[in-house]
Amino acid sequence: MPTGPIQFDLNFKVTGTGQVAYNGGETKGYPTYAVYAYEYVDGKTVRKELWRRPEGTPDELDKPMKPTP
């Protein structure tokens, strides 16, 4: 059983006009991580997935952080 923590550092850029961009970071690789942005378009909230790192295995919690794309 892994003893390491669930850990991640994610970097974002948010402009004055509300634009959001994912600028990379690091994760342990477990569990799945995802980043979303939300916009209000034509009276509806629209969700946009900016980035997703699929789930690895629990033993990755005992390994060092890895850069994200």
PyMOL commands that place a pseudoatom at each C-alpha (Angstrom):
pseudoatom trace, name=CA, resn=MET, resi=1, chain=A, elem=C, hetatm=0, pos=[0.000, 0.000, 0.000]
pseudoatom trace, name=CA, resn=PRO, resi=2, chain=A, elem=C, hetatm=0, pos=[1.450, 3.426, -0.949]
pseudoatom trace, name=CA, resn=THR, resi=3, chain=A, elem=C, hetatm=0, pos=[2.287, 5.860, 1.823]
pseudoatom trace, name=CA, resn=GLY, resi=4, chain=A, elem=C, hetatm=0, pos=[2.999, 8.978, -0.256]
pseudoatom trace, name=CA, resn=PRO, resi=5, chain=A, elem=C, hetatm=0, pos=[0.535, 11.892, -0.417]
pseudoatom trace, name=CA, resn=ILE, resi=6, chain=A, elem=C, hetatm=0, pos=[-1.730, 12.852, -3.291]
pseudoatom trace, name=CA, resn=GLN, resi=7, chain=A, elem=C, hetatm=0, pos=[0.156, 15.894, -4.511]
pseudoatom trace, name=CA, resn=PHE, resi=8, chain=A, elem=C, hetatm=0, pos=[-0.036, 18.297, -7.454]
pseudoatom trace, name=CA, resn=ASP, resi=9, chain=A, elem=C, hetatm=0, pos=[1.024, 21.805, -8.459]
pseudoatom trace, name=CA, resn=LEU, resi=10, chain=A, elem=C, hetatm=0, pos=[-0.874, 23.320, -11.388]
pseudoatom trace, name=CA, resn=ASN, resi=11, chain=A, elem=C, hetatm=0, pos=[-0.225, 26.749, -12.930]
pseudoatom trace, name=CA, resn=PHE, resi=12, chain=A, elem=C, hetatm=0, pos=[-2.874, 28.919, -14.583]
pseudoatom trace, name=CA, resn=LYS, resi=13, chain=A, elem=C, hetatm=0, pos=[-2.966, 32.278, -16.305]
pseudoatom trace, name=CA, resn=VAL, resi=14, chain=A, elem=C, hetatm=0, pos=[-6.166, 34.324, -16.014]
pseudoatom trace, name=CA, resn=THR, resi=15, chain=A, elem=C, hetatm=0, pos=[-6.414, 37.529, -18.028]
pseudoatom trace, name=CA, resn=GLY, resi=16, chain=A, elem=C, hetatm=0, pos=[-8.349, 40.644, -17.080]
pseudoatom trace, name=CA, resn=THR, resi=17, chain=A, elem=C, hetatm=0, pos=[-10.992, 39.635, -19.628]
pseudoatom trace, name=CA, resn=GLY, resi=18, chain=A, elem=C, hetatm=0, pos=[-11.506, 36.256, -17.949]
pseudoatom trace, name=CA, resn=GLN, resi=19, chain=A, elem=C, hetatm=0, pos=[-9.569, 34.063, -20.366]
pseudoatom trace, name=CA, resn=VAL, resi=20, chain=A, elem=C, hetatm=0, pos=[-8.015, 31.051, -18.584]
pseudoatom trace, name=CA, resn=ALA, resi=21, chain=A, elem=C, hetatm=0, pos=[-5.034, 29.049, -19.785]
pseudoatom trace, name=CA, resn=TYR, resi=22, chain=A, elem=C, hetatm=0, pos=[-3.308, 26.066, -18.222]
pseudoatom trace, name=CA, resn=ASN, resi=23, chain=A, elem=C, hetatm=0, pos=[0.460, 26.678, -18.029]
pseudoatom trace, name=CA, resn=GLY, resi=24, chain=A, elem=C, hetatm=0, pos=[1.781, 23.310, -16.836]
pseudoatom trace, name=CA, resn=GLY, resi=25, chain=A, elem=C, hetatm=0, pos=[2.764, 21.959, -13.462]
pseudoatom trace, name=CA, resn=GLU, resi=26, chain=A, elem=C, hetatm=0, pos=[3.695, 18.718, -11.716]
pseudoatom trace, name=CA, resn=THR, resi=27, chain=A, elem=C, hetatm=0, pos=[1.746, 15.736, -10.369]
pseudoatom trace, name=CA, resn=LYS, resi=28, chain=A, elem=C, hetatm=0, pos=[2.401, 12.445, -8.636]
pseudoatom trace, name=CA, resn=GLY, resi=29, chain=A, elem=C, hetatm=0, pos=[0.474, 10.713, -11.427]
pseudoatom trace, name=CA, resn=TYR, resi=30, chain=A, elem=C, hetatm=0, pos=[-2.391, 9.416, -9.302]
pseudoatom trace, name=CA, resn=PRO, resi=31, chain=A, elem=C, hetatm=0, pos=[-5.378, 9.933, -9.256]
pseudoatom trace, name=CA, resn=THR, resi=32, chain=A, elem=C, hetatm=0, pos=[-6.762, 11.527, -12.436]
pseudoatom trace, name=CA, resn=TYR, resi=33, chain=A, elem=C, hetatm=0, pos=[-6.363, 15.303, -12.595]
pseudoatom trace, name=CA, resn=ALA, resi=34, chain=A, elem=C, hetatm=0, pos=[-8.468, 17.548, -14.823]
pseudoatom trace, name=CA, resn=VAL, resi=35, chain=A, elem=C, hetatm=0, pos=[-8.747, 21.300, -15.335]
pseudoatom trace, name=CA, resn=TYR, resi=36, chain=A, elem=C, hetatm=0, pos=[-11.889, 23.005, -16.631]
pseudoatom trace, name=CA, resn=ALA, resi=37, chain=A, elem=C, hetatm=0, pos=[-12.886, 26.522, -17.636]
pseudoatom trace, name=CA, resn=TYR, resi=38, chain=A, elem=C, hetatm=0, pos=[-16.485, 27.728, -17.631]
pseudoatom trace, name=CA, resn=GLU, resi=39, chain=A, elem=C, hetatm=0, pos=[-18.043, 30.342, -19.907]
pseudoatom trace, name=CA, resn=TYR, resi=40, chain=A, elem=C, hetatm=0, pos=[-21.500, 31.832, -20.101]
pseudoatom trace, name=CA, resn=VAL, resi=41, chain=A, elem=C, hetatm=0, pos=[-22.554, 31.601, -23.778]
pseudoatom trace, name=CA, resn=ASP, resi=42, chain=A, elem=C, hetatm=0, pos=[-26.004, 32.437, -25.137]
pseudoatom trace, name=CA, resn=GLY, resi=43, chain=A, elem=C, hetatm=0, pos=[-27.555, 32.138, -21.697]
pseudoatom trace, name=CA, resn=LYS, resi=44, chain=A, elem=C, hetatm=0, pos=[-25.964, 28.769, -20.907]
pseudoatom trace, name=CA, resn=THR, resi=45, chain=A, elem=C, hetatm=0, pos=[-22.910, 27.720, -18.919]
pseudoatom trace, name=CA, resn=VAL, resi=46, chain=A, elem=C, hetatm=0, pos=[-20.424, 25.929, -21.163]
pseudoatom trace, name=CA, resn=ARG, resi=47, chain=A, elem=C, hetatm=0, pos=[-17.661, 23.770, -19.706]
pseudoatom trace, name=CA, resn=LYS, resi=48, chain=A, elem=C, hetatm=0, pos=[-14.366, 23.443, -21.579]
pseudoatom trace, name=CA, resn=GLU, resi=49, chain=A, elem=C, hetatm=0, pos=[-11.770, 20.859, -20.556]
pseudoatom trace, name=CA, resn=LEU, resi=50, chain=A, elem=C, hetatm=0, pos=[-8.338, 22.523, -20.671]
pseudoatom trace, name=CA, resn=TRP, resi=51, chain=A, elem=C, hetatm=0, pos=[-6.208, 19.601, -19.552]
pseudoatom trace, name=CA, resn=ARG, resi=52, chain=A, elem=C, hetatm=0, pos=[-6.495, 16.016, -18.286]
pseudoatom trace, name=CA, resn=ARG, resi=53, chain=A, elem=C, hetatm=0, pos=[-3.893, 13.667, -16.877]
pseudoatom trace, name=CA, resn=PRO, resi=54, chain=A, elem=C, hetatm=0, pos=[-5.272, 10.113, -16.861]
pseudoatom trace, name=CA, resn=GLU, resi=55, chain=A, elem=C, hetatm=0, pos=[-5.059, 8.077, -13.692]
pseudoatom trace, name=CA, resn=GLY, resi=56, chain=A, elem=C, hetatm=0, pos=[-1.915, 6.039, -13.180]
pseudoatom trace, name=CA, resn=THR, resi=57, chain=A, elem=C, hetatm=0, pos=[-1.543, 3.491, -10.393]
pseudoatom trace, name=CA, resn=PRO, resi=58, chain=A, elem=C, hetatm=0, pos=[-1.576, 4.050, -6.607]
pseudoatom trace, name=CA, resn=ASP, resi=59, chain=A, elem=C, hetatm=0, pos=[2.130, 3.136, -6.326]
pseudoatom trace, name=CA, resn=GLU, resi=60, chain=A, elem=C, hetatm=0, pos=[2.924, 6.412, -8.146]
pseudoatom trace, name=CA, resn=LEU, resi=61, chain=A, elem=C, hetatm=0, pos=[2.150, 8.198, -4.862]
pseudoatom trace, name=CA, resn=ASP, resi=62, chain=A, elem=C, hetatm=0, pos=[5.520, 6.958, -3.539]
pseudoatom trace, name=CA, resn=LYS, resi=63, chain=A, elem=C, hetatm=0, pos=[7.405, 8.309, -6.584]
pseudoatom trace, name=CA, resn=PRO, resi=64, chain=A, elem=C, hetatm=0, pos=[8.654, 11.857, -7.290]
pseudoatom trace, name=CA, resn=MET, resi=65, chain=A, elem=C, hetatm=0, pos=[6.511, 14.503, -8.947]
pseudoatom trace, name=CA, resn=LYS, resi=66, chain=A, elem=C, hetatm=0, pos=[6.479, 14.510, -12.793]
pseudoatom trace, name=CA, resn=PRO, resi=67, chain=A, elem=C, hetatm=0, pos=[6.060, 17.512, -15.114]
pseudoatom trace, name=CA, resn=THR, resi=68, chain=A, elem=C, hetatm=0, pos=[2.689, 17.764, -16.831]
pseudoatom trace, name=CA, resn=PRO, resi=69, chain=A, elem=C, hetatm=0, pos=[2.362, 18.624, -20.518]
for i in range(1, 69): cmd.bond("trace and resi %d" % i, "trace and resi %d" % (i + 1))
show_as sticks, trace
zoom trace
